[in-house]
């Protein structure tokens, strides 16, 4: 290969690389460059929850599968006492990341505040199931009894009655005591 041919190939490579990176960043690669999300976080820090919600909704519209935006929007809805929309956001988050323990915990709290004790208990139990020895599991176990006084959302579809474990707010198949629980790879 001649020296001039090598320079031509190298020059083309550089030009294509520059255009590739310009196109990547101009289109928004999802690398945290969402102006609405940044503005929403700033408004949240300044305690302007309504303004933060508007910006985060715009960010969510631009990046509907961005879990960070969805989770933060759920948090702001919750703090603004809009528990219905908070629950919707955490449900969307769980569609994208079904085993997200924090999303299950947050969704349970939103259901609890909405007055939907049965769904709150269901998600608190999921938190305990995912990581029985974790900090969130301990918190969930403390909150489960508070959910039994909340009105249930609906009766079981098959008309079955609650088991004694359900009535106590504990997962039915969970062994009692720390010595019988198996350690999982996700336990911290």
Backbone torsions as a table, in degrees:
resi	resn	phi	psi	omega
1	UNK	NA	135.3	179.6
2	UNK	-76.2	158.3	-179.4
3	UNK	-61.0	-39.1	-179.8
4	UNK	-68.9	-35.6	177.6
5	UNK	-65.3	-41.4	178.2
6	UNK	-62.1	-43.6	178.8
7	UNK	-63.4	-39.3	179.7
8	UNK	-64.7	-44.2	178.7
9	UNK	-64.5	-45.7	179.5
10	UNK	-61.6	-42.8	179.8
11	UNK	-63.0	-44.1	178.3
12	UNK	-61.4	-42.2	178.5
13	UNK	-60.3	-45.1	179.4
14	UNK	-62.7	-44.9	-179.2
15	UNK	-62.5	-46.3	179.5
16	UNK	-63.8	-37.9	178.1
17	UNK	-63.7	-43.3	179.0
18	UNK	-62.5	-46.5	179.3
19	UNK	-63.5	-37.6	178.7
20	UNK	-61.2	-48.8	-178.6
21	UNK	-68.8	-35.4	175.9
22	UNK	-64.4	-44.0	179.1
23	UNK	-64.8	-40.2	-179.7
24	UNK	-60.8	-48.8	-177.4
25	UNK	-77.8	-29.4	178.3
26	UNK	-68.9	-33.0	-178.3
27	UNK	-84.2	-8.6	-179.1
28	UNK	81.0	95.0	-174.7
29	UNK	-80.7	-0.2	-177.5
30	UNK	81.0	19.9	-175.8
31	UNK	-93.5	28.0	178.4
32	UNK	89.9	15.6	-178.1
33	UNK	-95.5	17.6	179.8
34	UNK	-76.1	109.1	-177.1
35	UNK	-61.6	-36.2	-179.6
36	UNK	-66.5	-38.5	178.5
37	UNK	-65.5	-45.1	179.0
38	UNK	-61.4	-44.3	179.5
39	UNK	-65.6	-39.9	178.4
40	UNK	-61.2	-42.2	177.4
41	UNK	-64.3	-39.1	179.1
42	UNK	-64.7	-45.4	178.4
43	UNK	-63.5	-37.5	177.3
44	UNK	-62.2	-45.2	178.7
45	UNK	-60.9	-30.8	178.9
46	UNK	-88.4	9.9	176.2
47	UNK	65.5	24.2	174.0
48	UNK	-96.8	81.8	-174.4
49	UNK	-66.5	-39.9	179.9
50	UNK	-65.3	-42.4	176.3
51	UNK	-64.4	-40.2	178.3
52	UNK	-62.6	-41.9	179.5
53	UNK	-61.2	-44.2	179.5
54	UNK	-59.4	-46.4	-179.3
55	UNK	-67.1	-40.9	-179.1
56	UNK	-69.1	-33.2	175.0
57	UNK	-64.1	-41.3	177.0
58	UNK	-64.5	-40.3	177.9
59	UNK	-63.6	-41.9	179.6
60	UNK	-65.1	-35.8	178.1
61	UNK	-64.7	-38.5	179.2
62	UNK	-73.0	-36.2	-176.8
63	UNK	-132.9	76.5	-173.0
64	UNK	-67.3	-14.1	-179.9
65	UNK	-111.1	15.3	178.5
66	UNK	-82.0	107.4	-174.7
67	UNK	-62.4	-36.4	-179.4
68	UNK	-63.0	-43.1	179.2
69	UNK	-66.7	-45.4	-178.7
70	UNK	-59.4	-47.2	-178.4
71	UNK	-63.4	-44.1	-178.7
72	UNK	-67.3	-38.4	176.8
73	UNK	-63.2	-40.3	175.7
74	UNK	-60.0	-40.8	179.3
75	UNK	-64.1	-44.4	-178.3
76	UNK	-68.4	-40.6	174.7
77	UNK	-58.1	-43.9	-179.2
78	UNK	-60.9	-48.3	-178.8
79	UNK	-66.0	-24.3	177.7
80	UNK	-88.6	8.3	178.1
81	UNK	63.8	26.4	174.4
82	UNK	-101.2	78.0	-170.6
83	UNK	-71.0	-31.3	178.7
84	UNK	-62.5	-49.8	-179.4
85	UNK	-71.4	-31.7	175.3
86	UNK	-60.5	-47.4	179.1
87	UNK	-60.9	-40.4	178.5
88	UNK	-59.7	-42.4	-179.7
89	UNK	-65.2	-43.9	-179.4
90	UNK	-68.3	-30.8	174.2
91	UNK	-65.1	-42.2	176.9
92	UNK	-61.9	-40.9	179.5
93	UNK	-62.0	-41.4	-179.5
94	UNK	-71.0	-24.5	173.5
95	UNK	-66.5	-34.4	-179.5
96	UNK	-83.5	-37.5	-178.4
97	UNK	-135.3	83.4	-172.4
98	UNK	-60.5	-26.0	-176.9
99	UNK	-100.7	18.2	-179.4
100	UNK	-72.1	105.0	-174.8
101	UNK	-62.3	-39.5	-180.0
102	UNK	-65.6	-38.2	178.5
103	UNK	-65.7	-40.8	176.6
104	UNK	-62.1	-42.8	-179.6
105	UNK	-64.0	-46.6	-179.6
106	UNK	-65.0	-39.7	178.1
107	UNK	-63.8	-41.7	178.3
108	UNK	-60.7	-42.9	178.9
109	UNK	-64.3	-39.4	178.5
110	UNK	-64.2	-44.1	177.5
111	UNK	-62.5	-40.3	178.8
112	UNK	-59.8	-46.4	-179.2
113	UNK	-69.3	-29.7	176.2
114	UNK	-70.5	-18.6	-177.0
115	UNK	95.4	16.0	-179.4
116	UNK	-104.4	77.9	-174.6
117	UNK	-61.5	-38.1	-177.6
118	UNK	-63.6	-45.8	178.9
119	UNK	-70.7	-32.8	176.5
120	UNK	-62.3	-47.1	179.5
121	UNK	-61.7	-41.2	179.6
122	UNK	-56.9	-45.3	-178.0
123	UNK	-78.8	-32.6	173.2
124	UNK	-62.6	-41.0	177.8
125	UNK	-64.1	-34.4	177.7
126	UNK	-64.8	-38.6	176.8
127	UNK	-59.8	-46.0	-179.4
128	UNK	-65.8	-38.5	179.7
129	UNK	-65.2	-41.1	-177.3
130	UNK	-67.4	-43.9	-177.9
131	UNK	-146.0	82.5	-172.6
132	UNK	-60.0	-25.8	-177.2
133	UNK	-101.1	2.5	-176.1
134	UNK	-77.9	165.7	-179.4
135	UNK	-61.0	-43.1	-179.8
136	UNK	-66.4	-33.8	178.3
137	UNK	-63.9	-41.8	178.1
138	UNK	-62.8	-42.3	177.9
139	UNK	-65.7	-41.5	179.3
140	UNK	-61.6	-43.1	179.8
141	UNK	-62.6	-31.6	176.9
142	UNK	-71.8	-33.5	-175.9
143	UNK	-84.4	-22.2	-177.4
144	UNK	-56.6	-45.8	179.7
145	UNK	-60.2	-30.5	178.1
146	UNK	-67.3	-23.9	-177.6
147	UNK	-79.8	-19.7	-178.1
148	UNK	-71.5	-22.9	178.3
149	UNK	-86.7	-9.8	178.0
150	UNK	-81.8	143.6	-178.5
151	UNK	-61.2	137.8	178.9
152	UNK	-71.7	149.3	-177.9
153	UNK	-74.6	-38.5	179.5
154	UNK	-165.8	159.0	175.6
155	UNK	-78.6	157.8	176.2
156	UNK	-57.0	142.8	-174.7
157	UNK	-62.4	-33.0	-177.7
158	UNK	-87.2	2.0	178.3
159	UNK	77.7	7.5	-179.0
160	UNK	-70.1	149.5	177.9
161	UNK	-85.6	164.4	-179.9
162	UNK	-71.2	146.1	172.6
163	UNK	-80.8	168.3	179.0
164	UNK	-64.5	-32.6	177.5
165	UNK	-66.7	-40.6	178.0
166	UNK	-63.2	-43.8	-178.2
167	UNK	-63.5	-32.1	179.4
168	UNK	-81.5	-6.4	179.0
169	UNK	79.7	22.9	-179.1
170	UNK	-114.7	150.8	174.7
171	UNK	-62.6	138.7	-174.1
172	UNK	-65.6	-36.2	-174.3
173	UNK	-100.9	16.5	-177.1
174	UNK	-91.8	125.4	179.2
175	UNK	-67.6	149.5	179.3
176	UNK	-82.5	147.8	172.8
177	UNK	81.4	149.1	-176.9
178	UNK	-72.4	-22.1	-176.1
179	UNK	-74.4	-24.6	-177.5
180	UNK	-91.5	-12.5	-179.7
181	UNK	-77.5	132.9	177.8
182	UNK	-81.3	143.5	177.8
183	UNK	-77.9	133.7	-179.6
184	UNK	-108.6	161.0	179.3
185	UNK	-63.3	-24.8	-178.2
186	UNK	-86.8	-5.0	179.6
187	UNK	-71.7	137.0	179.6
188	UNK	-113.6	NA	NA
